[in-house]
Amino acid sequence: MVRYSLDPENPTKSCKSRGSNLRVHFKNTRETAQAIKGMHIRKANKYLRDVIVKHQCVPFRRYNGGVGRCAQAKQHGWTQGRWPKKSAEFLLHMLKNAESNAELKGLDVDSLVIEHIQVNKAPKMRRRTYRAHGRINPYMSSPCHIEMILTEKEQIVPKPEEEVAQKKKVRTWRGKSEGWGFKHAARSEVRRIKVGLVSRDLESCDFPFTEGPMNATANTVNPAPLAAHLNPSPSSSSSSVAVMTP
């Protein structure tokens, strides 16, 4: 059985495809595979076809020595790009193979996403080229192995409006950050506490000043209730007090 470098999280909802010793450049294929990683299968097919006809480019991010700049690379946030036609064709064939495997397993092809794709170097194949003055130089190819895993994308179902309405909470000043509103509310709370303490103390104290009316002209308290409070009568039988008049 062919071994993959990654096992899918849910094998029943995944399909695989693999190619070994493919006669296509490793570096170009690696950059093309990274460009379609994470794409929807339909979007990846369209992108690879656009690369073949040079409507979109493949950004070269790692193996970019001597790679020229192109305006189409701006779509990917890069400056260097090319149009590796052969690599795109090989990846199209592998996507078609993965789609057939998905149909065989009864998966929904329209919801497949490229979860994993990997390109590895394969053993180089040797050839030779004949140079001037009887010299011979190696003329080697750089094949590669390709593997990919496609997974059904979970559909996001919105929550019912009733559940959302029940979970809504009314935020008070206590739940807000300590800004101006929090400080203002805290001061008001302290003020209310102080007023409550003062009113409670006033109720517990027996002030004689509350018994007599205020004299508006002198702005003083009527002394009669105060004298009666300070000098109470010795016995309850004496109900009147003699007052000397000049």
Phi and psi in degrees as a GROMACS rama.xvg file:
@    title "Ramachandran Plot"
@    xaxis  label "Phi"
@    yaxis  label "Psi"
@TYPE xy
-72.9613  135.367  VAL-2
-97.2805  133.088  ARG-3
-103.902  152.448  TYR-4
-76.2504  -12.4595  SER-5
-141.386  137.621  LEU-6
-99.7324  132.613  ASP-7
-67.563  152.56  PRO-8
-66.7582  -38.5509  GLU-9
-125.9  92.1402  ASN-10
-61.1997  -28.1873  PRO-11
-70.5475  -21.319  THR-12
-108.03  20.0988  LYS-13
-129.97  157.3  SER-14
-137.499  155.046  CYS-15
-125.463  161.566  LYS-16
-155.877  142.76  SER-17
-150.881  144.231  ARG-18
-135.511  137.301  GLY-19
-119.435  143.67  SER-20
53.3484  48.5068  ASN-21
-82.1086  134.231  LEU-22
-81.8515  71.2098  ARG-23
-147.488  147.267  VAL-24
-60.2012  134.301  HIS-25
-66.0297  -47.0741  PHE-26
-65.811  -44.9001  LYS-27
-64.0478  -39.8607  ASN-28
-68.8982  -36.6061  THR-29
-63.0752  -44.4316  ARG-30
-66.4706  -37.6433  GLU-31
-68.2106  -39.0715  THR-32
-65.7008  -39.0846  ALA-33
-66.1723  -28.4831  GLN-34
-69.7844  -30.9824  ALA-35
-100.197  1.71624  ILE-36
-66.0558  131.07  LYS-37
85.1176  -1.65837  GLY-38
-81.3294  157.721  MET-39
-70.0172  149.049  HIS-40
-62.7217  -38.0496  ILE-41
-68.3184  -40.5065  ARG-42
-66.4525  -38.3331  LYS-43
-66.1708  -40.2866  ALA-44
-61.8577  -44.2735  ASN-45
-64.5389  -40.5541  LYS-46
-63.9549  -43.8576  TYR-47
-66.4841  -36.2187  LEU-48
-67.0529  -36.3577  ARG-49
-66.512  -33.9695  ASP-50
-65.6663  -38.5253  VAL-51
-63.8915  -39.2089  ILE-52
-93.5768  7.36935  VAL-53
64.8  34.5324  LYS-54
-88.963  -24.3007  HIS-55
-136.663  152.664  GLN-56
-109.725  167.904  CYS-57
-103.717  119.853  VAL-58
-71.4965  129.872  PRO-59
-98.1823  105.825  PHE-60
-101.282  -31.6161  ARG-61
-105.902  -60.4146  ARG-62
-89.961  75.3638  TYR-63
-122.338  22.8664  ASN-64
-69.4021  119.342  GLY-65
77.2895  7.65478  GLY-66
-82.0164  130.825  VAL-67
-75.5281  165.523  GLY-68
-89.9751  152.491  ARG-69
-147.905  152.711  CYS-70
-69.7694  -28.8171  ALA-71
-66.4067  -20.6783  GLN-72
-69.2611  -16.2194  ALA-73
-64.3519  -25.7187  LYS-74
-63.8436  -24.3866  GLN-75
-105.711  9.40521  HIS-76
71.2265  32.8208  GLY-77
-138.092  175.358  TRP-78
-116.59  -29.7169  THR-79
-102.057  137.542  GLN-80
-162.289  159.662  GLY-81
-145.377  -179.175  ARG-82
-126.595  74.9299  TRP-83
-71.1498  95.2892  PRO-84
-65.5108  -46.421  LYS-85
-65.8613  -40.1888  LYS-86
-63.4725  -39.6543  SER-87
-64.6245  -39.3601  ALA-88
-65.1529  -42.0323  GLU-89
-63.7068  -41.6723  PHE-90
-68.6008  -32.1959  LEU-91
-62.9407  -42.2281  LEU-92
-63.2185  -39.0672  HIS-93
-69.7949  -36.5447  MET-94
-64.8282  -36.8838  LEU-95
-65.8719  -38.5668  LYS-96
-64.5776  -42.4274  ASN-97
-65.1387  -36.7057  ALA-98
-64.5122  -39.3661  GLU-99
-64.6631  -39.6572  SER-100
-65.0805  -35.4185  ASN-101
-67.2329  -41.319  ALA-102
-63.7716  -35.4064  GLU-103
-66.1254  -33.4623  LEU-104
-85.972  -4.31232  LYS-105
79.6568  27.6765  GLY-106
-87.5463  162.179  LEU-107
-83.1696  108.034  ASP-108
-66.9978  -33.0644  VAL-109
-70.9047  -11.2765  ASP-110
-112.021  16.9554  SER-111
-80.8221  140.674  LEU-112
-129.444  141.431  VAL-113
-76.0992  96.2004  ILE-114
-78.6865  -38.7841  GLU-115
-140.516  133.545  HIS-116
-146.636  136.099  ILE-117
-144.645  141.354  GLN-118
-124.916  127.142  VAL-119
-122.148  154.897  ASN-120
-72.4575  141.807  LYS-121
-108.663  164.621  ALA-122
-58.4131  134.115  PRO-123
-69.7291  146.723  LYS-124
-101.258  137.353  MET-125
-98.515  134.127  ARG-126
-137.505  178.686  ARG-127
-138.332  149.924  ARG-128
-124.513  142.157  THR-129
-99.2466  126.317  TYR-130
-107.181  -179.866  ARG-131
-69.7513  157.82  ALA-132
62.3902  28.8475  HIS-133
78.1158  14.8015  GLY-134
-86.51  155.104  ARG-135
-131.042  128.686  ILE-136
-118.942  153.014  ASN-137
-69.7529  147.176  PRO-138
-134.072  80.622  TYR-139
-101.992  151.685  MET-140
-105.127  161.111  SER-141
-122.036  78.2549  SER-142
-72.6286  176.607  PRO-143
-152.422  163.066  CYS-144
-106.813  139.522  HIS-145
-126.792  135.692  ILE-146
-138.876  146.382  GLU-147
-148.231  151.199  MET-148
-129.85  126.254  ILE-149
-110.993  139.461  LEU-150
-129.355  145.066  THR-151
-68.1155  129.829  GLU-152
-81.1207  132.267  LYS-153
-71.2405  134.67  GLU-154
-82.9008  132.219  GLN-155
-85.697  117.562  ILE-156
-100.79  124.217  VAL-157
-68.76  147.835  PRO-158
-72.9255  149.785  LYS-159
-61.9068  151.198  PRO-160
-67.8609  -28.6812  GLU-161
-65.1074  -44.5046  GLU-162
-64.765  -38.8702  GLU-163
-65.1414  -39.1582  VAL-164
-67.8698  -34.5574  ALA-165
-69.8173  -31.5161  GLN-166
-83.4637  -6.08461  LYS-167
-71.3378  136.075  LYS-168
-120.96  147.333  LYS-169
-88.2725  120.476  VAL-170
-85.0888  133.053  ARG-171
-104.06  -179.546  THR-172
-66.786  -22.39  TRP-173
-69.9629  -26.8278  ARG-174
-90.1351  -4.33708  GLY-175
-87.9999  168.546  LYS-176
-71.3482  162.217  SER-177
-78.6498  74.0834  GLU-178
-105.183  -156.187  GLY-179
-62.7415  -42.01  TRP-180
-62.9869  -38.3679  GLY-181
-65.9562  -44.5207  PHE-182
-66.1039  -41.7037  LYS-183
-61.9806  -43.8152  HIS-184
-65.5371  -36.8989  ALA-185
-65.9766  -41.4695  ALA-186
-61.9015  -42.3976  ARG-187
-61.5233  -39.5106  SER-188
-65.4136  -42.802  GLU-189
-63.9526  -39.6347  VAL-190
-63.4293  -41.0978  ARG-191
-64.632  -38.3668  ARG-192
-64.9376  -43.0502  ILE-193
-62.3284  -45.2253  LYS-194
-60.9516  -39.2807  VAL-195
-65.5356  -39.4125  GLY-196
-66.3999  -42.2979  LEU-197
-64.414  -44.1241  VAL-198
-63.9406  -35.2497  SER-199
-67.6129  -40.0263  ARG-200
-65.6614  -38.9302  ASP-201
-63.8849  -37.1982  LEU-202
-68.4825  -34.2792  GLU-203
-78.333  -23.9311  SER-204
-87.6432  147.066  CYS-205
-104.99  91.546  ASP-206
-91.3618  128.434  PHE-207
-72.7219  -16.0156  PRO-208
-68.8588  -17.9091  PHE-209
-82.2751  -10.5373  THR-210
-83.1082  -36.3726  GLU-211
-104.237  155.217  GLY-212
-76.4956  158.45  PRO-213
-80.7577  141.072  MET-214
-86.4657  112.356  ASN-215
-69.4953  -30.0788  ALA-216
-76.0383  -44.4166  THR-217
-94.2118  -9.46136  ALA-218
58.3422  38.3788  ASN-219
-128.189  170.823  THR-220
-89.9068  143.464  VAL-221
-61.7192  122.195  ASN-222
-77.0069  -14.2819  PRO-223
-61.7408  -51.2998  ALA-224
-63.8821  -30.2749  PRO-225
-68.521  -42.6328  LEU-226
-64.8467  -38.6457  ALA-227
-65.8212  -32.2506  ALA-228
-75.1419  -36.8406  HIS-229
-79.487  -34.5522  LEU-230
-121.079  79.9384  ASN-231
-69.6914  159.617  PRO-232
-69.9331  142.993  SER-233
-66.4619  -32.0921  PRO-234
-134.639  154.363  SER-235
-75.8303  -13.6759  SER-236
-73.114  -33.3469  SER-237
-77.7154  108.729  SER-238
-98.2376  -12.8561  SER-239
-131.353  155.9  SER-240
-122.316  130.557  VAL-241
-76.9292  131.893  ALA-242
-117.122  124.87  VAL-243
-76.591  133.488  MET-244
-112.819  141.345  THR-245
